[in-house]
Amino acid sequence: MFEAFALQIPVIGVSAERFVVLLLAAFAGGMFGAAIGALPSFIFTGFVVLLGETAGIVIRQFEGADLITAGELGTGITGSIGFGPFVGPHIAFAGGVAASAYAGKRYADMNPSEGGYHFGKDITYAFGTQPDILAVGGLFGVLGLLISRVAGGIGLPLDSVALSVMTTAFIARIAFGYPLIGSPAGSGLLDMSPFEKGTMRGDGSGRPATEPWLPHQYKWVNIVVIGLGAGILGGWTWLITESFFLAYGISAASLLFLNLGVEKIPVTHHITLGGSAFGAVAAPMVGGSEPLIIVAAAVGGLIGALLGEVTQRVAYAHSGTHVDPPAMSITIYSLLIGVLFLLGAIPNSAYLGLGP
């Protein structure tokens, strides 16, 4: 019997015994995200990633240390905890998003506010110990784990965590009876003018006819400015520390203030990660020129920001649940990096780790 548990699970790449443990942990992680809320769980992702990446940076200063391989501890914290079953976005955050989508249909009376966006979009709401809602979170945590593991196992050249966050959110819409995209109230999916005009839905719900993801962060000039600035910071952080995720962790942790109600806190983790990734891709192409690396990072941040805004206008603003624009942005530009690397057009795949 125990020998059977030692067998490797195809595609997933772990033993049956470890796979069972991962499933149980993912279910618990999805419950955790539902219990404390999707956004609070992602803020914990930020803090854990900060801890892991800082540990890795410090350890790398002690080259040749006998007690531990440089960076191994930091990588373990980031990968196994920050992006693992406890607070991994594809598990805890995805579980919280699905819980909100479910509660938006099943428990609309829980909505703490009159009017406003659909309750299914409230990713700050903590559902505590409501058994059925936590069970939904747990099931979507397992689904998030499986999507990410299978995507990695079959070699998809992209960020499998971001892909999983995006995919589970769309599945939650279908599962709980929401429109997959929704019907725009303006001239098209990209038109935010109904929100700007204060146009409300005609169903008496008190909801805006169009619901931009971040009312303080959707105008194109604002997106360009924050994209360039945060992208530069992501590239600078990679240049100094060689960490792809330290700036991402800072961006994620900064959302604590957004969760606490501080107005106009920008969401930038998809932007700083784009800056880090594009800076790393460009480094050997520009002969290590630091100014050119920073320029490439600014471009990466801008691409990440613009993709986040386009995807929120298409996939977030017109339906009733949260489909994460940063996850959609990261999925798209990581796929671009992965495909270009496989085609030989760029010298490395940044944090994707593709190839030899």
N, C-alpha and C positions, 0 to 999 in steps of 0.2 A: 504493500500500500504506500509506504513512504517513498519507495523507489519511483512510483508513478508521479508523485509530487515533485520529484527532481527533474522531470522532463521539461524541456523548453517549450514555451507556448509559441507557435509560429507567428511571425510578424511582430508580435509584442516584444519578444526578445528577453523574456525572463522565465524563471522556473514556474511551474504550476503553483508551488507553495507561495512564492513571492507574489504571483499574480492574484491569488486569493487575498493576500494581505493588502495589496494595492487597491483591490476593489472595495474591501471593507473600509480602508482608510479614506478612499475617495467618497464613499457614501457618507462617512462621518464629516469629511471636509465640506461636502455640499450642504449637509445639515448645518454646519458651522456658519457658512455663508448666509443661509436662510435665517438662522437664529439672530445674527448680529447685523445683517443687512449686507447687500452686495458691495456697496461703496466702502463701508468700514472694513470689510474683509480685504478689499484691494489695498486699502491704506496699510494694513498689516503686511501685505506683500511688499510694499515699499520699504517698510522698516526692516523686514527680514532680509531683503535684497541689499539694503544698505549695510546691514551687519555682515552678511556673507562677502560682499565685494570689498568691504574695508578689511575684513580678516584676510582675504586673499592678497590684497595689496601689501599689508604689513608682513605677511609671511614671505612674500616674494623678495622682501628685502634681506632675508636670511638665506641666501643661496648656499646650498651645500649642507643645510642643517640635517642632522641624522634622524631627528625625531619625527619629522613629517615632510612629505613632499611639498615643495613650494606651491601654494595655491590650492592644495587638495581640500583643506578644511573649508576655505571660503567657497570653493566650487560646490562642495557638499551642502553647505548651508543654503546657497542660492538655488541650486538645482533641486535638492531633495525636499526643502522646506518652502522656500520662497516661490518656486515653480513646481512644487510637489503637492501631495494630497491635502496638506493642512491649509495653506493659503494660496495655492496656485490659482491664478485667475481663471483657468479653464475648469476648475473644480469648485472652489469656494465662491468666487464672483459669479460664475455661471449658475451655480446652485441658487445664489441669492437673486439673480435676474429671473430665473425660472419661477422661484417662489413668489416674486412680485407679480409676474404675469398671471400665475394661478390665482393669487389672492385678489387681483384686479377683477377677475370674473366671479370668483366664489365668495369673496368677502368684501364687496365694494363698500360696505358700511364701516369697515376699518379705516377708510380714508380719513386722515386727520384734518384735511383742509377742505373747504368748500370751493368748488370750482377748481381752477388750475388744471394741470396736465392730468391725463388718465392715471389712476392709482397704479396701474400695471407698469408705469414708468418710474415709480418711486423706488430708486435703488438705495435710498438712505434708511428705509424703514426696517426696523429690527422686529422679526416675527416671534422672538422669544422662544417659547416651548410649545407652540401650536403643533400637535403631532402630524396632521396631514400636510401642513405647509412644509415642515421640516423633512417629511418623507419625499415630497416633490424635490426639494433642494438636494437631498441625498441621491435620488435617482438621476438627476441631471449632473451631479458631481461625477457619478460613475460614467455617464454618457460622455462627459467632457474628457475624462481620463482615456476612455477607449478611443475617441476620435483622435486625440493627440498622439497616442501611442501607435495607432494604426497608420496615421499620416507619416509619422517618423519611420515606422517599420518598413513601409513600402517606398520610402525614399522621396517623398514629395519635397521639392526644393524650396521650402518656405518655412516660416515660423509656425510650427504645428500648434503651439499654445494659442496664438492669436487666431488661427484658423478654427480651433475648437471653440473659443469664446464666441466667435461670430456664428458658427454653425449651430451651436446649442441654442442661441438666442432665437434664430429663425425657426428651429424645431419647436421651441416653446410657443411661438406665435401660432404655428399650425396646430399644435396639440391642444391649446386652450381657446381656439376659435377666434383669433384675431386676424385681420387682413395681413397678408404677407408683406405688402408694401403700403397699401392704403391709397386713397384717392386724394390728389392734391386739391386744395381749395383755390389756388391761384392759377396761373397760366401754365404750370408744369411742375414737375417734382422739385426743381431747383428754386422755385419762386417762394421767397419768404415774405413777400409783401402783405399777405393776409395777417400775419403776426404783427407787422409794423403798423398796420391800420387798425389793429385791435378787433379784427373780425372774429366773431365767435361761431361755434358750431350751432346749427339750427335744431339740435335735439334736446335743448334745455339742460345740457350737462354742465354748462358753465365753462367748457373747455375752449381754448383758442382753436380756431379753424386750422391753423398750422402751428406745430409745436417744435421750434428749433431746439436742438440738444442743449445748447448753452446760450441763453439770450444775450449774454455779454460777450460772446465769442463766436459770432457767425458772419459778421460783415467782412467782405473780402479784404479790405485794407487792414483790418485788425488781424486777420489770419496771416497775411503776408508778414506783418511786423513781428508777431509772436513766433511765426515759423522761422524766420531768419535769426532772431535773437536766441531762442531756445536751441535751435540747431547748432549755432556757434558754441553754446555752452556744452552741448553734448559732445561735439568734436573736441573741444578743449579738454574736457574730462577724460576722453579716451586717449588723447595725445599725452597727457601727463601721467595717467595711471594704467593705461592699457586695459582698462575695464570697460566693456560694452554697456554694463548694466548699472554702474554707479549713478550716472546722471538719471537714468530711468528710475532708479530707486528714490532719488531725491524728488523727482517729479511726482511719483506716486505718493510718497509721504506727505508732500505739500497739500494733497487733497484732504488731509485732516482739517485744514482751515475751511475748505469748501463745505465739508460735511458739518462743521460747526456753525455754518451760516455766514461766514465772512463773504461779503459780496465781491464778485468779479475776480475770484481766484481762477486763473486759467488752468486748463487741463493740457499737460504738455508731454506726458510720457511717450506718446507716439512720435513726438517731435524730437525730443532729446535722443531717443534711441535711433531715429533716422539720422541725426547728426553724427552720432558715434559710428554707425554702420557705414555711412557714405564717406566719412573721414578715413576710416580704416581701409575701405576699398581704394580710395584715391591715393593713399600714402605711397605705395610703390610706383604708382603711375606718374607721380610728380617728383620722384626722386627724394622723397622725404621732406620736401619743402613745407615748413610749418604754415606759412601764410596760405599756400594753396590747399593744404589739408583743411584749414579752417573755412576757406571758401567752399570746398566740397561739402563740408559739414553744414554750412548755411543752406546749400542747395538741398541736402538731404532733409534738413529740418523743414524747409519750405514745402518740399514734396509731401512729407508726412502731414503737415498742417493742411495743405490743400486737399489731400485725399481724405483726411478726416472730415473736412467740411462738405466735400461733395457727397461722401457716403452718408453723412447725417441727413443731408437734404433729400437723398433718395430713399434711405432705408429706415430712418428714425422718425422724421418729423410728421409723418402722415398716418401712422398706425398707433396702437395703444400700449406698446411695451418697449422696453429698452433693448435695442440692438446696438452694440458698442461701436461708435465711430473710430476710436483709437485702434480697436482690434481689427476692424475692417481695413483701416489705413495700413497697419503693420503687415497684415496678410498680403496686401497688394504689393507694397514696395519690397517686402522680403521675397516674394515670388519673382519680382523683377530682378533683384540681385541674384537669386538662385539660378534663374534661366540664363542670364547674361554670363554668369560664371561657367555654367555647363557648356555654353556655346563658345567659351574661350575669349569672350569680349572683355572681361575684367579679370584681374589677377588673383582675387580671393573672394570668398563669400561672406566676409565679415563674421558675424557671430553664428552663422548657420553651420559652419564647420564642414562644408561639403568638400569632397575630393580628397587627394592625398595630403 
